[in-house]
Amino acid sequence: MFGIDRQVYYRSIRRFNKNRSVAECVVALVYRERQRQPRLDTRKLYYILKPELKALHIGRDKFFDILRANHLLIVPKRSYHITTWSHHRFRKHPNLIKEMEITAPEQVWVSDITYIGKREKPCYLSLITDAYSKKIVGFNVSDSLATAGSLNVLKMA
């Protein structure tokens, strides 16, 4: 009636029901494991459940697809340190290059200082980058935030 064979129609229904039952088994396994470890990452969860998934003929990509379809993927939390505090009492200088069109190298340099390593004994990396070519034209690693480190970067650039 719809231009497909009866065999194809019933085979597709059986395949759909089989895939649904396998997905329900996988979801049950995930719920069981997540009751013990609620924030368990999906990759770790896959390796923990690998023997059971292998018996169900479920691979890694299919496992991820089933979890995605059932909204069971956990978004990892981003960890970062806030190092800039702009609400200080000091003067904030205007951005002089905001409207400037940079058309050639060596027109504008951009600098930054960041810390590397542990907080107990940090090292400070000072960089000067060319805004057009994005090349680093000067760098220095020092143990303190003294101006000598920044001056060495300017001399190198």
C-alpha positions as CSV (number, residue, x, y, z in Angstrom):
1,M,0.0,0.0,0.0
2,F,2.8,2.5,0.8
3,G,5.3,1.2,-1.8
4,I,7.3,-1.0,0.6
5,D,7.1,-4.8,1.2
6,R,5.4,-6.2,4.2
7,Q,8.6,-7.9,5.2
8,V,10.5,-4.6,5.2
9,Y,7.8,-3.0,7.3
10,Y,7.7,-5.6,10.0
11,R,11.5,-5.9,10.0
12,S,11.8,-2.2,10.7
13,I,9.3,-2.5,13.6
14,R,11.3,-5.4,15.1
15,R,14.6,-3.4,14.7
16,F,13.1,-0.4,16.3
17,N,11.8,-2.4,19.3
18,K,15.1,-4.2,19.7
19,N,17.1,-0.9,19.6
20,R,14.7,0.6,22.1
21,S,15.1,-2.4,24.5
22,V,18.9,-2.3,24.2
23,A,18.8,1.5,24.9
24,E,16.6,0.9,28.0
25,C,19.2,-1.7,29.3
26,V,22.0,0.8,28.8
27,V,20.1,3.6,30.5
28,A,19.4,1.3,33.4
29,L,23.1,0.4,33.7
30,V,24.0,4.1,33.6
31,Y,21.4,4.9,36.3
32,R,22.8,2.1,38.5
33,E,26.3,3.4,38.2
34,R,25.3,7.1,38.6
35,Q,23.6,6.4,41.9
36,R,27.0,5.4,43.3
37,Q,28.9,8.2,41.5
38,P,26.6,11.0,40.3
39,R,29.1,13.2,38.6
40,L,30.9,10.4,36.8
41,D,32.2,11.4,33.4
42,T,30.8,9.6,30.3
43,R,34.2,8.4,29.2
44,K,34.9,6.8,32.6
45,L,31.4,5.4,32.7
46,Y,32.0,3.8,29.3
47,Y,35.2,2.0,30.6
48,I,33.5,0.9,33.8
49,L,30.5,-0.6,31.8
50,K,32.6,-1.9,28.9
51,P,32.0,-5.6,29.7
52,E,28.2,-5.2,29.9
53,L,28.2,-3.0,26.8
54,K,30.2,-5.5,24.9
55,A,27.6,-8.2,25.7
56,L,24.9,-5.9,24.3
57,H,27.0,-5.1,21.2
58,I,27.2,-1.4,22.1
59,G,30.3,0.5,21.1
60,R,31.6,3.8,22.4
61,D,29.9,6.0,19.8
62,K,26.5,4.2,20.1
63,F,26.8,4.5,23.9
64,F,27.4,8.3,23.6
65,D,24.4,8.5,21.2
66,I,22.1,6.7,23.6
67,L,23.2,8.9,26.5
68,R,22.8,12.1,24.4
69,A,19.3,11.0,23.3
70,N,18.3,10.5,27.0
71,H,19.9,13.7,28.2
72,L,22.4,11.8,30.4
73,L,25.6,13.5,29.3
74,I,27.3,15.5,32.0
75,V,28.8,18.9,31.0
76,P,32.2,19.2,32.6
77,K,32.7,22.2,34.9
78,R,35.3,24.7,33.6
79,S,38.0,25.4,36.1
80,Y,39.8,28.7,35.8
81,H,41.4,31.3,38.1
82,I,40.1,34.9,38.0
83,T,43.2,37.1,38.0
84,T,41.8,40.4,36.9
85,W,39.9,42.8,39.1
86,S,38.9,46.0,37.2
87,H,37.0,47.7,40.0
88,H,40.1,49.3,41.6
89,R,40.7,52.9,42.6
90,F,43.4,53.5,40.1
91,R,43.0,55.3,36.8
92,K,41.8,53.2,33.8
93,H,43.4,54.3,30.5
94,P,41.3,54.5,27.4
95,N,41.8,52.0,24.6
96,L,43.7,54.0,22.0
97,I,43.7,51.3,19.3
98,K,40.0,50.4,19.4
99,E,39.1,52.3,16.2
100,M,42.6,51.9,14.6
101,E,42.9,49.7,11.5
102,I,46.0,47.6,11.7
103,T,47.4,47.0,8.2
104,A,51.0,46.1,8.6
105,P,53.4,44.4,11.1
106,E,55.2,46.4,13.7
107,Q,52.4,48.9,13.9
108,V,50.9,47.8,17.3
109,W,52.4,45.7,20.0
110,V,50.3,44.0,22.7
111,S,51.7,42.9,26.0
112,D,50.6,40.6,28.8
113,I,51.9,39.2,32.1
114,T,50.7,35.9,33.4
115,Y,51.9,33.5,36.1
116,I,53.1,30.0,35.5
117,G,53.3,27.1,37.9
118,K,52.0,26.7,41.4
119,R,50.8,29.5,43.6
120,E,53.4,28.7,46.3
121,K,56.3,29.6,44.0
122,P,55.0,31.3,40.8
123,C,57.0,32.4,37.8
124,Y,55.8,35.3,35.8
125,L,55.8,35.2,32.0
126,S,55.9,38.6,30.2
127,L,55.1,38.7,26.5
128,I,55.0,41.3,23.8
129,T,53.1,40.2,20.6
130,D,52.8,41.9,17.3
131,A,49.0,42.6,16.8
132,Y,49.1,42.2,13.0
133,S,51.2,39.0,12.6
134,K,50.5,37.5,16.1
135,K,54.2,36.8,16.5
136,I,55.9,37.0,19.8
137,V,58.5,39.7,19.6
138,G,59.7,39.6,23.2
139,F,59.4,37.3,26.2
140,N,60.8,37.0,29.7
141,V,60.3,34.6,32.7
142,S,61.1,36.0,36.1
143,D,60.5,35.1,39.7
144,S,58.8,38.5,40.6
145,L,56.6,41.1,39.2
146,A,59.4,43.7,39.3
147,T,59.7,46.2,36.5
148,A,63.1,44.7,35.4
149,G,61.3,41.8,33.8
150,S,59.1,44.0,31.7
151,L,62.0,46.2,30.7
152,N,63.9,43.1,29.6
153,V,61.0,42.2,27.4
154,L,60.9,45.6,25.8
155,K,64.7,45.4,25.1
156,M,64.2,42.0,23.5
157,A,61.4,43.3,21.3
